[in-house]
């Protein structure tokens, strides 16, 4: 799972030894230190020096992705190189996708997103298909932009040149969306080019629309379509309560909605926009006096309901609904309303670091800096509960009762969690 502003896996890395105990139910007491788990394997550091990358250069693991069907685990990383032009303050890096054997931890292959004597990476993003195909966006130092498709054998499937800085999203039908947003005009109007590619790299559709993408999930693309406003120093600012325009995968606009005056859709870091499996779109809006509300729109745009939630609550989607977490309590909802009683974690009075979806569709939840749980999103039952004895910043993934965790020095470890 990718490290991001939403703090995937709480931006915590499971290194060294895991102290593990299983909980039977989400309302059970805190996971206490139990069986001492040593890693099945730990790789050598993946931050290897090259002709371009000096030993000791700054490096970061952007993403870790388990691919159980291929018996692989991917590590997407960047290593800094000196910016030699002086024309920009942006950092340069050489980005690499590495695949390790999930059974042994040995390096199977690597794909470097840098050509000999070519430009270096400025920004990037990777998304991963279920078959093990990786789609990687690269913005280069010479102001060129490319989308790569790399298969599970480490071979390049195809590469597409893009016209400008872009974002990428993997959609429900397996297509890849690129959204390339231009600069605002004198009236603050921004336009984006939406382009869909199939898994073979064929362009399916391309269309210019007003606004910028705030989320693209499942079968929906949601645009913030209101003009931007210009501050006194000339900086263009997003409108906090924009007009929303929602498109399907034929790039047809389905509906629009003007968010309430004095509201804010961008919030404080908790994910605030969800697309459910049936196409329902849920958005969180922040109102005055720390009041918050969730609005749900049916697949064709009918406003289904608005539900108030505490301003301090954390929200995350499930396949057919969502969960709300506050003060140690999880509450599960579907579109009809609350499902069952709240689930309480007795040790959740400490700071919560995040709730995130794992690669296999479950939820990860962390608290108190050393407690982590894997939850079933349909029932909130605990699949695994464990405490962490060595903490470092890093990036992790979970799938099939296995945790893959990175460390600050670029090593990757595999921990197999016992199943009752």
N, C-alpha and C positions, 0 to 999 in steps of 0.2 A: 504494500500500500504506500501511496505517495506521501512524503512529508509535505505539509502545506500549512496555510494559516489556520486551518481547522485542527491542526495538531494530530495528524494521523497516528494512531496508537499512542496518543498523548505525547508524541515526540519522545517517547521513552524507548530505550533499547534494552532488550533482555540479554545481558551479557553474563559471562561467567557461569554461575550456578543458579538454577531456578529452584526455589523451595515451593513445593507443589502440594495442594490438596484439592480434592474434588468436593463440590457442594451439590446437594441433591436438588436444591430449589433456590430461586433468586432471593427468597426471604430468609435463607439460612444465615447463620452467623458468619463472621469474617473468615475467609480462608486462612487457616493457621499453617505455619511451617510443617510440612510433612515429609514425604519422601524426597531426599536430595537428588535432583536431576542433573546429571552432567550431560553436556552436549553430545549428540551422536557423532558430530564432527564439527570442526572449526577450520575454515579455509585460511590459507595464508592471506596477507593483506592484498586486496585487489587494487590498491593504489600503487601500481608499479611504475617506476620511472621509464621513460623512453627517450628517444632522440629529442623529442619536442618538450617532454615534461621532465623537469629536473627533480631529482630526489628531494623529498621534503616539501614539494609544492603543495599549496592548499588544494584539498580535494573534498568532494561531498558525494554521498550516495543519495541520489534524488528519489529512487524508487526501488522497492523489492517486490517481486511478483512470483508467487508459487504457481507452477503449471503442473499439477499432479498427473494429468493425462499423458504428458510427455516426460514425466519423471525428471523435470528440470526446475530450477529456480533462477529467475532473472535478477540481475543487479544492473540498474541504469545509473551511471555515475558521470561526474565531470571532474577534470583536473585542470587547474589554472595554468596558463602560460603567460609570459610577459606581453603586455600591450606595447608594441614597438613603434606605433605611429604617432602617439601624442595627440591625435586628432579627436579622441574621445576618452572620457573617464570610465567607460564601461570595461568591465573585466572580460578577458578572453579565456576560453577553456577548450579543451579537447574532450568531447563527450563520447562515451563508450557504453555499449550494451554487452554485458557478459552473461553467459549461461553456465551454471554449475550443475553437475550431476547431483540430483536430489538424494541419491543413495550414498554417495561417497564424498561430495563436496569438491570434487576435482573440476577444474575448468574444462568445459567442453568446447566452447568457442567464444569469440568476441567479435563485435562489429564496431569499427571506429568511424565516427561521423566527421572525418577530416580527410581531405585528399592532399596528396603531396604538394606542397607549396600553395595550398589553397587557403581560404579564409578560416577563421576560428569561430566558435560558437559564442553568441552573446546571450541568448535566451533559448529555452527549449521546453518541450513537454512530450511525454510518452503516454500512450494508452495501449491496452493489451486486449486482444481478442481471445475468445474461449479456446480457439484451436492452437494457441501459442504464437500467433502472429503479433508482432509489435508494430505500432504506428508511431513514428517519432517526428516531431516538428523541430526544425532547426532554423533559428535566425542567425545569420552569419555576420562577421565583422565588415564585409564588403557590401552590406545592405542587400544581400540575396536571401531568399527564404525558400525552404524546401520541406516536403513531406515524404518520409521514407516508410516503406513497408519491408520488414525483415521477417523471414519465416523461422520456424522452430529449429531449423538446421543452421541458422546463422547466415543464410544467403539472402541477398537483396532481391525482393520480388519486383519492386518498382520504386521510382522516385518521381515526384511531381514538383515542378517549380511553381511557387506561389508569388502573387504580385505585391505583397506587403506583409507587415507584421500581422500575425494570425493567432487564433486559438483553435484547438482541435477537440472534437468530442466523438466518442464511439456510440453510435445510436443502436436502438433495439434490433433493427433489421441487419445489423452487421456493417452498415455503411459508415464511412468516416466523414464527419462534417468539418469543414474549415470555415471559419468566419474571419474575414479580413476587413478591418474597420479603418475608415479614412479619418482625416482630420475634420473638425467642425468648420462649417462655413461661417460667414460673417454673422449669421443669425443663430449660430450655435447648433445647427442641424448636422447630425452625423449620419453617414450611410455606411452600410456594411454589405459586402458581397458574400453570400452564403453559397457554398459549393459542396455537393455530395459526391463521394467516390465509392465505388463498390470494392470488394476485396481484391479484385484484379487490377485496380488502379484506374478503371474506366470512369470518366466523369459522367455522372448520371444527370445532374441538374446544376444550374448556377443561376443565381438571381440576386439583384441588388435590392435591398430593403432599407427602410429608415430605422436608425437606432443602432444599438450595440447589444450583443447577446449577454443576458444575465444568467441564463442556464440553458443547456441543451441536454435533455435526458430522454430515454425511452423513445417515444414517437413525437415529442414536442420540442420546439425551439421557441424560447421566450425572449422577446426583445424589449429593452427600455427605449421607447421611441420618442420621448419628449426632447425638445432642444435643450442643450446645455446652457448654463449661465456663465458669464465671464466676471471673475473677481476684479477688484481694482488694480491688482498687479498683473492682469492679463491672463491669468490661469483659468482654463475652462473647467467648470465643475459639473458633475452629474446632478441632475435633479433628483432629490431624495424621494419624491412621490411621483414617479413618472407614469405616463400612459404605457400600459403593457400591451404588446401585440404578440399573439401566439400563433405559430405556424406548425403545420404537420410536415411529414417527410416528402410530400410533393411540393413543398415550399409554398403552399397555399395558406393565406391568412385565414384562420378559423374564427377568431374573435379578438376583441380588444376590451381593455378595462382601464379606467382612470382611477388610480389609487387615491385615497382620501387626502384632502388638503391637510398639511401639517403632519403627515405620516412619513415614515422612513422605512424603505424596504431593505436597506443595506445592513442595518442592525449592528451587532456587537461581536460577530465571530461565529455564533451558532448557525449552522446551515439553515437557510431560510426559504429555500425553494425546492419543492419535490414534485416529481412526476411519477405517479403510480403505474402499475402494470396495465391498467385499463385506459390510461390516457388522462386520468384526473390530475389536475394541477393544483397544488397547495402552496400558498405563499404566506409567509409571516410578515406582518406589518407592525412597526413600533409606533405607538401613539403617545400622546402627552401623558405626563405623570407616570412614566414607566409602565404604561398599560400596553399589552400586546394582544394581537388577535391573529388567528389563522383563518384564511379564506380559502375555500375549496371550490374549484370550477370543474364541472363535468367535462367529458371528452369533447363536447361541442361548444362549451363555453358558458353553460348555465351556472349561475352562482348557486351552489348547493347549500352553503351555510357559512356563518362566521362564528368562530368559537374563541372566547377569551382564554388566554393563558397568562400565568405570572410572567412579569418582565424578566425575572431572573431564571426562568426555566430554560432547559436545553431541549431541543427537538431533533428528531431524526426519523427518516422515513422507513417503513417496511414495504413489502411488495403491495399490500392492499390497505395500508393505513399509515400510522405514525405512532411514535412514543413521545411522551413528555417526561422529563426528569427534573425533579426539584426536591431539595432537602432530603436526599437519601431515598426518594420514592420514584419508581418507574410506574407510569400508567400507560396502558396500551389502548389505542383507539382504532376503530375502522371507520368507514364513512357514515355508519349509522350511529356511532357513539362509543362510549367507553366499553371495553371488553374486560370483564372480570374485575377483581379487586386490585388495587395498587400492589406492587411488589416492593418490599422494603429491604434495603441493605443496612444492617445494624451498624456497620462500620463506616457508613458513608458520610459521617459528619465532617470529614476532612475535605480538602479541595478536590474537585472533580476535574480531570484533565481532558475528557472527551468521550464521545460515543461515536463509533464509526462502523461502517459495514466492512466485513472482511471479504476476502476473495471468494469464499464459498457461500456468501450470502448471509452469514450470521452477523451478530453485532459484537464488537469489542467495547468494553467499558473499563475505565481505570479510575482509581481513587487513592487518596492518602499517599501518593507517590510510590507505593510499593504493592498495591493490590490490583489485580487484573482479573476480569471475567470475560468469558465467551458466552453469549446468550443466544437462545433460539428466538428469532424475532416474532414468530407466530404465537409464542406462549410466554416468553420471558423466562423460561426455565434456564437454569445454569447448565451449560455443557462442560465448562471447565472453570475453576477458580484457582488462582495461584498468587503467590507473593514473589516479589522480585528482590533478590539480595544485592545485586550490583546494578546501579543505575548509571547510564550515560545517555547523552542525546544521540538519537539515531533513527533509523527507519526499519520497519518490520512488516511481516505478513504472516497470516495464519490461514491454513487450509488443511482439512482432513486430519484433525487432531495433532497438527504439527505447527510449531512456531519457527520461523526463520528470522533471525535478528542480526542486525549489523552493529558494528562498533565504530568508535570515532577513528580508529586506525585502519579502517577499511576491511576488517575481517567479517565473515559471515558465519553464524553458528546455527545448527539445527537442533531443536529440542522436540522430542516426541513425547506427547502428553499421554499418561496412562488413561485407559478407558475402562470403566467399571463394567 
